[in-house]
Amino acid sequence: MNSPKVGFAICGSFCTFSKALEQMDILIKSGYEVIPIMSFNAGSIDTRFGKAKDICDRIEQSCQRDIIKTIKDAEPIGPQKMTDIMLVAPCTGNTLAKLANAVTDTPVTMAVKSHLRQQKPVLLSIATNDALGASAQNIGKLLNTRHYYFVPFRQDDPFKKPNSLVADFTLIPQSLQMALDEKQLQPVIL
């Protein structure tokens, strides 16, 4: 049996990169073939959480392949059947809005759109400060859209950031396996 191929798409919630990359390593060690994809910002902005080049080098070393960083390079994912599942971790409110409204203007949104041509699962690991505000309608829309699944999430700081939600990144492997079986890991809201 071939290893499941996971498109691992990374958006710009920089504070959650370490959690996402830890899970990427776990997936690789578990036998998944991981194809890394990064949004323009995730792959190019230096932050207090790390330098973009260092993060990209680490990802490419872990995955033993180049990161898909352009819309052009993400487009063949679906037609060439490169992935069995697409994981977006972290998935920002910006990307949630684009996915919910069919906007394709980054390597990540193109990767998801192209992957969906195969009618295979997309797993979202959200991290957004406006999830219970402006992004709530997009989460609701995607919860009710075929082929979309969510890593269970919770408020990360209900008193200081009452609209903020973040996925429990440690549930990525379990959520991924369930989504491959076309099932949502429950409960969705922790």
Helices and strands as residue ranges (DSSP letters): E 5-10, G 14-16, H 17-29, E 33-38, H 52-63, H 71-74, G 75-77, E 85-91, H 93-100, H 107-116, E 122-128, H 136-143, E 148-150, E 153-155, E 165-167, G 169-171, H 172-180
